[in-house]
Amino acid sequence: MIPPRIEQTDTHTESNKPRLLGVSALSNKPLKQSIRSTPLTNASDTAISLARPDISQREIDAVVAVLKTPNLSLGPKVIEFEEKFAAQCDTQHAIACNSGTSALHLVLLGMGISSGDEVITTPFSFIASSNCIMFVGATPVFADIEPDTWCIDPKKIEGAITERTKAMIPVDVFGITSDMDAINALAKANGLRVIEDSCEALGATYRNKPAGGLGDAGVFGFYPNKQITTGEGGMVVTDDDSIADLARSIRNQGRGTGAGWLAHERLGYNFRLSDINSAIGCVQLDRLDEILSKRAAAARMYDERFKDEDRVTTQWTTAGCEKSWFVYVVRLNDGYAPEDRNRILDALREQGIACSNYFAPLHLQPFYRESFGFKPGDFPVCEALSERTIALPFHAELSEGDVDRAWAH
Ligand SMILES: Cc1ncc(COP(=O)(O)O)c(C=O)c1O
């Protein structure tokens, strides 16, 4: 019994309001098959969303059940969600919080990273994986990515390490882990901490170990475009007792354990996840295998259509990794200019097919350029990729017809 869904559009900000222009997406090559011959009179009737959550009656019942109790926050559902999550990631601790961004913030605070420290991360990611470094007053240092896996390149990390480097934040880009053996070896050799940003990779594995549990701490986010959602939410996972204790305290206004509601041992925040959100998370986690296999089936529909397509490539999986499908992104070949990509995105949107340019390079965001003097050309592999990506509609309920429409354009 699947109830009507709430449409989820882009990850956070973009409007995918369909417009009708009726132009060809790729003017320098003929379209394989076009629905332009049957123009849409009202694209919004047939719009295909970029992402949407997979919510069943079970999640709805679980929320209603919590609403009938007095424990809407700081109750048993948070603990249940954390226990299930720690088991999923094979870690000692899981600490629920209200977003993936908060989870990153908690880990950096839990590791004592602060002003004067440097943290190395990828420029090809969602902004939070780098902003969190600035939240604690430290400096983000970028290392370019591998051209095929789109994940941070360990060889580039090596050249970015200085005496101020304290940690690395490899991101499991689009559900694929980085080369974690190489990254952990670098960490060991240089006395660095590893924070695995697994916000996009729940269910992925690396050398048979769950993503998130591959470094000193891992983080997840549960925004509705993610593999599982709690509406908004996040999780820290770690085997490190000290990171876990600090994260639990800092998410709860710096309270200690058992010292009382108005006893604050340190500076803290309200990063708590409610029991209502946690109840959704418990069911989503129970349904993880089902959701992941539906997403993998959607990806296979695209793979089948793109397999002989020589104008685009897709992301390679890191050796040893079993990916978890987060988004379906194609990269136009180098022969295409950034303007070609933008024309294609516009044309898809005009046909009511939501799409996005995951990701714009982080170092070229205006406040990064102003704060650190980054400029085009600093991370050429990332920039060449960012200028040519197209994220296509992708979620568990995608139909063959939806995929045909997106592919045909
Ligand atoms: C790689 C990565 N890191 C961090 C985040 C932040 O998660 P949230 O939106 O839950 O704060 C996201 C979410 O989009 C992400 O994709």
The ligand as an SDF file (V2000), in Angstrom:
LIG
                    3D

 16 16  0  0  0  0  0  0  0  0999 V2000
   28.1130   14.7840    0.6260 C   0  0  0  0  0  0  0  0  0  0  0  0
   27.1460   15.4950    1.5260 C   0  0  0  0  0  0  0  0  0  0  0  0
   27.5860   15.9650    2.6970 N   0  0  0  0  0  0  0  0  0  0  0  0
   26.7600   16.5930    3.5460 C   0  0  0  0  0  0  0  0  0  0  0  0
   25.4300   16.7890    3.2440 C   0  0  0  0  0  0  0  0  0  0  0  0
   24.5790   17.5560    4.2040 C   0  0  0  0  0  0  0  0  0  0  0  0
   23.4770   16.8590    4.6430 O   0  0  0  0  0  0  0  0  0  0  0  0
   22.1630   17.6590    5.1500 P   0  0  0  0  0  0  0  0  0  0  0  0
   21.5150   18.2430    3.9390 O   0  0  0  0  0  0  0  0  0  0  0  0
   21.3480   16.5910    5.8100 O   0  0  0  0  0  0  0  0  0  0  0  0
   22.6200   18.7030    6.0990 O   0  0  0  0  0  0  0  0  0  0  0  0
   24.9350   16.3000    2.0340 C   0  0  0  0  0  0  0  0  0  0  0  0
   23.5130   16.4880    1.7040 C   0  0  0  0  0  0  0  0  0  0  0  0
   23.0870   16.7920    0.6480 O   0  0  0  0  0  0  0  0  0  0  0  0
   25.8120   15.6600    1.1390 C   0  0  0  0  0  0  0  0  0  0  0  0
   25.3830   15.2030   -0.0520 O   0  0  0  0  0  0  0  0  0  0  0  0
  1  2  1  0
  2  3  1  0
  2 15  2  0
  3  4  2  0
  4  5  1  0
  5  6  1  0
  5 12  2  0
  6  7  1  0
  7  8  1  0
  8  9  2  0
  8 10  1  0
  8 11  1  0
 12 13  1  0
 12 15  1  0
 13 14  2  0
 15 16  1  0
M  END
$$$$
